[in-house]
Amino acid sequence: MYDVVIAGLGGMGSSVAAHCASRGASVLGIDRFGRGHDFGSSSGKSRIIRQAYFENSAYVPLLLRAYELWRELDRSSPQRILEITGLLLAGYEGGRVIDGSRRAARDFNLSVDYLDAKDIVKRYPTLSMLPDEVGIFEREGGVVFPEAAIEAHLCKAQAHGARFAFGLALQSWDANRAGVTTVLSDGSRIESQSLVLTLGPWLATTLESLGVAMRIQRNVQVWFEPANATYAAGSFPAFFLERRELPRPLYGFPDFGDGVKAAFHGKGEFTQPDSLRREIDAAVDVKPLAGALERWMPGSTGPVKYAKACMYSLTPDEDFVVDLHPAHNNVVICGGFSGHGFKFASVIGEIAADLALSRSIPHDIAFLSTCRFSSVAKES
C-alpha cells in the first residue's frame, strides 16, 4: 500500500509528488499522458509570477511562500526555473487590475512603483500609452518556466523514491476510513492511504459531483518574432494590460529567444478537455491578438513563430479549489485554477502534501474550500 497516490502529474501533481516524497512518504504518481506532455494546462514555456495580486489579496501569503519554494527549486535544478524580469501592470484608474494590485500592495507592503503614462513611456519609450492610463511596476514580478519546473519536481520526487506510471488514466476510485482504492485504465487496482486529485481540466466530473460547475475555456497563446531587440528579456518586463477597448486583458512576456509571447486572459470558446480544438485559426485566434499587441508594443508582432491552444479550468468565482473531499478526508482535491494558477504550483504541492499526510496545514486556504459552493457535510 502506498501512502499517497497522485492522479495527474502536471504543474500541481508533480509538485505534490515532490513534497510528499521528500517527507519520506511512499508515492505513486499516474498520468494519462506521457512525461512532460502538453495536452493539459501546464505547458507553454512561460508563466507570469507576481505578488500584488489584483484577483484577491488573500492569495498574497500563498504567493510569498510560493516564491520561497520556487527559489529553492531553482537553486537545486540544473535548469532555469524562475527569472525575475519585473512586471508592468497597466490600465486605468477604477479598473480591476490597477485598483486590485494597489490594494494588495498596500495590504502587504509590497515593493512596487506607481507610474503615470509619461513615467511608463520614459522607462519603455516604444510603448503606446493612452493619456489616462497608469501603471504599477512590480519589481519581484517575473516568469516561471513550466516545463522545467515540472521536470524538476518530478526528478526531486524520484530522487526520494516516488514511482510514476505514465500512459495510464484514472478510471475510478473508492475511499473509506481504511484507505483509497484507485482503479487505472489498464484494470490495475492500487491501494493507498490517501489520494490526491490534480487532474487539471479532467477534474470537472469530480467537482460537478460536489455541486461545482467547472467550465473549460480554450485560450490561445502566440509567439511573435519582434522587429528588433527592444523587447528582449533583460531590457523589457513581463506585462499585463487592461484596456477598455480590449475584449479581455492582454498579457505577455519579453523575448527569451522564442519570440514575444502574448495572449488574451480568458478569451475563447468553451469546450471539453478531450475535444479541445488544437488547430490555430489565423483570422480568429491570431489576428485580433496581433492587432492589440502591436497597438501596445509597436514592432513586437513580426511573423508568427508558434501558437498553441491551452485550457483554462474556470470555477464559478474563478478562485481555486484546494480542499479535502467533503465526504472523504483522505482524498485531496486541487483544481479549478482558472488560468492564474501555475505560479502557485510550488506552494499548492506543499499544501496538498500537508492535507494528504497530516490533514492539517499552516496556510489559510478557507477561501479555496469547496464549502463556498456546496453544503455537503464533511466526514467526521
N, C-alpha and C positions, 0 to 999 in steps of 0.2 A: 504494500500500500504506500502511495506517495503522500507526502504532507500536503502538497499543492499541485493541482492540475490547472494550467492556464490555457484557455481557448482563445487563440488569436495572438500572433507574435509580431504585430506591427509596432508602432511607436509606443503604445501603452503596454502591451503584453510583454515586449522584450524588456522593458524597464521593470515590470513586476517580477519577471523571471530573475533578473539580476539582483534585485533587492531580496527576494525570498532565498535564493540560493546562497547569497553572500552571508546570510544569517544562519546557514547550516541546514536549512530545510531541504528535503528531497523534492525535486521539482521535475514535472513533465510538462513541456510546452507543445501545443499542437497548432497547426495552421493548415487550412485547406489548400494553400498555395505554396510555392517554393520559397526558400530563404531569400529575403530581400526583395520580394515581389513588389510590383507597382500597381496592383489591382484594387487596393483599398484607398485609404485616405492619408497614408503616411509617407508618400514619396513626393518628388518634385524639387529636389536639390536644395531648397532653402525654405526656412520658416522664420517669420519675424518673432523676436522675443523683446518684450518691453515690460516696464513696471508701472507706469502711470496709466492704469487700466480703466479706460473710459466705460467699458461694459458694466463693471460693478467693482467698486473698490474693495469688496470682500475678498476678491481674488489676490490682492496685493501681498498679504502674508504668504500665500502659497507660491507666488512668483519669486519672492525673496529667497525662499528655500529652494525653489527650482534652480535659480541662478547658482546657488552654492553647489548643488548636485551636478549641474552641467559643467561647472568649472572643475569639479573633482574628476568627472568622466573625461573631460578634455585633457587634463594633465596625465591621465593614465592611458590614454589611447594614442596609437601611432598616427591616427587620422585626426584632422581638424574637426572638432565638434561644434565649437562656438566661436563667433567672431563679433566683437563689439565694433560696430560701424557708426553708432549714433542712429537716432531715428527722428525724422522730421514728420510731425503730425500737423497737418494744415487744414484749415477750414474757416468757418465763420462763427462769430460770437452768437451764442444761443444754440449752436449745433451740438449734437451728441458727442462728437469726437473732442472738440475743444473744451466744452464745459465739463464733460466727464473726466477727461485727462487732468484738467486743472484741479478738480475736486480730489481725485486720487493722489495727485502730487502733494496737495496741501495736507490731506489727512495723514499721510505717511512721511512727510518731509523729504520727498524725493528730489533729487538733483535734476532740475530742468531749467531751460531758458525760455522766457516768454518773448515772442517776436511779433512785430507787425510785418506787413507785406514788404516794406522797404528794408527791414532788417534781414528778411529771408533772401531777398534778391542780392543784398550786399554779400551775404555768405555764399549764395549759389546764383551767380549772375545769369545763368541761362534759363532759370525758371521763369515761367509766365504766371505772375500772380494777379488776381483780381484786387482792386483797390481796398475792398472791405475785408479781405482775408487776413487771418492771423495764423501764427504757428506756435507750436511747443516743440522745442528740441530736447529730446531725452538722451542724455549722454550715455547712459547704460543700455540704450536700445541697440539691437543688433540682430544677428542671424544665427539660428541653429541649423546645422546641415543634417537633414533627417535620415538619409540612407546611412551616413557614417555613424549617427547616434544609435540607430537600431542595431547595426552590426557590432558596435562597441558594447552595447548592453547584452547582446546575445553571447559575445565572447566572454564577457565577465561572468555571465550565468554559467556557461560551460566550464570555465576555469574553477568554479565552485561546485561542479558535479551535476549541473542540470542536464537533462536529456530532452531532445527535441524530436518531434515527428512531423515532418513537413509532408504536404500532399494528402493529409487526412483531415476531413472535416468533422466537426462536432455534429453527431447525429441526434443525440438526446442525452439528458441527464436526469438523475433521480437523487434527491437528497433526503436524509433523515438525520436524527440525532447521532447516529453511529458514523456517518460519513456520506460521501457522494459517490455514486456510480456514474461514470461517463461512458457513453457508447459512441464509438467512432464510425466513420463511414465504411471501414473495412470489416465492421462487425465486432471488433475487439472491445472488451469491457475493461475499464480502468477504475480502480478503487483509490480514493484519496480522502484525506481529512477535510480538505477544502477545495472549492472550485472557484476560479476567477474568470469571469466572462469579459474579455476585451476584444469583442468581435467587430468593432467598428460598425459600418452600415448594416452588417448582418445581425446586430443586436436588436433590431427593430421588433422582431417577433416576441422576444422576451419582454421588452418594455411595454409592448402593446398588451401583453397578458397582465400587466400591472396597472393598466389604465393610462399609460403614457404613449401618446401618438407621436412617433418619431418620423419625420419626413426626410427623404433623401433627395438632395439637390445636386444637379450636375453643375460644376463650375469649371471654367476653362482658364488655364494658365498659359501664357505665351512668352517666349523669349525672343527678343528683337536684337538685331545687330545694330549698335549705335553708330552714328556717323564718325565719332572720334572718341577720345579717352575721357571726355568731360564727366561721364557717368560711371567711371571705373571705381571699383571698390578701393578704398583708401583715400579717395577725394570726394566721394558722394555717399550719402547715407541711405539706409532703408527709408521708406516713406509710406505715408497713409494720408490720403486726401479725401475730405468730404466737401463736395461742391454741389450746389443746388441743381445745376444743370445735368449732373451725372445720374444715371439710373440707380447706381449703388456706389458706395465709396470705392476709390481706386487705391490699390496698394502695390508695392513692388520693391525691387532690390537693385542695388548697383550691380555693375557687370563684374562678376568674379571670373570671367573668362568664357562663360557660356552665353553672354548677352545680357541685356537688361530684361529682367523678368517682371511681368505685371499681370494683374487680374482685377476684376471687379469682385468685391467682397460680398458674396451672397446673391449673385445674379445668374440665373439659369433655370432650366426646366426641372420639374420634379420627376423622379424616376424610381426604379428599384435597383438594388446593387447588382443583381445578375443580368439586368437588361440595360445597363448604362450605355449610352451612345458614346463610344470612344472615338469615333471618327470626328475630325475637326472640319467645320464648315467655315471657309474663309470669310464669306459675306456676313454670316450671323455671329460667329464666335470671335473673329479676329478684327474685322474692320471697325466696329464701334469702339473696341478697346484701344486699337491703334490710334484712332482719332482723338480719344480722350487723353491718352498718354502724350501724344505729340503736342496737344494744346498746353499741357502742363510742363512737359520736358522737351522742348524743341530739339530735334536732332537725335532723339532716342529711339525712333522707330524705323530703322532700316529694314532690310529683309528679315523675314521670319526665320529663325534658326530651328525652332522647335515649338510644339504646342501639345498640351496634354489636358485631357478631361479628368477631373478628380471628383470626389463626392464630399459634400457636407452632410453630416448626420444631425438634423435640427430637432431639438426638443421644442415644446411649445413656447417656452420663455428664452430659449437659446442659451441657457445655462446647462452645465454638465449634469450627469447623474453619476455619482460616486457613492456607493452605499452597500450595506448588506442587503440581500434579498429580504423583503418584508416577511416572507414566510419561512425562510431558511437562513439561519445566521452563520452557516458555513459556505454560503455562496455569495461572492462579491461581484457587484455589477459596476462596470466602468464604461460609460458610453455617452452618446449624445453630445459630442464635443463641438458640434455646431460651427465648424470652420475656424475656431480660435483655440483649439486645444493642444496642438502639438508642443507648444512652448512649455506646457505643464507636464510633459510626459515623465520627466525625471522625478518630480515630486508625486505624481499620481502613482508611479511604481512604488514609492516608499509608503504612501498611504494604503494602497491595496495590499501590500505585504503586511502592514500592521493589522488590517482588518482580517486577512486570511489566517494569520498566525496567532494573533492575540485578541482579536475582536475589538480592539481599542486603538485610538490614535491621538497624537498630541495636537493635531491641527483642528481648527474649527471648520467643518465642512457641512454644517447643518443646512446651509443654503443649497447644497447639492443633493440633498436627500430625496428619495422617491416620495416621501411623505408630503411634499409640496404638491404632488399630483394625485395621490391615492390615499384612501382611508384604510387600506389593508393593514391589519394589525401585525406587528412584528411578533415573531416566535418568542415565547417566554423562556 
